[in-house]
Amino acid sequence: MKPMPELFKNLALFRIFAARPAAEFIRLETETEFKSREAQLGVVFECALDAIAELDQDFGVLLMNPSVRQLFDAGPV
């Protein structure tokens, strides 16, 4: 069995180091898209005419939109 030519060793090493920035770029791009979508959903949540609330297992309010506050006259949070 012949040893791997130096050119192939260098190419393999280059590919390993090139993969890291590519993966980081994809992660950052995905994170940006996620934050954008989260902001869009936040606007929908705040502007919805339906009362939307998130409760914990003891029925404590974790999150509520302005329609819930208006429905129960809870005032601003």
Secondary structure, 3 states (H helix, E strand, C coil): CCCCCHHHHHHHHHHHHHHHHHHHHHHHHHHHHHHHHHHHHHHHHHHCCCCCEEECCCCCEEEECHHHHHHCCCCCC
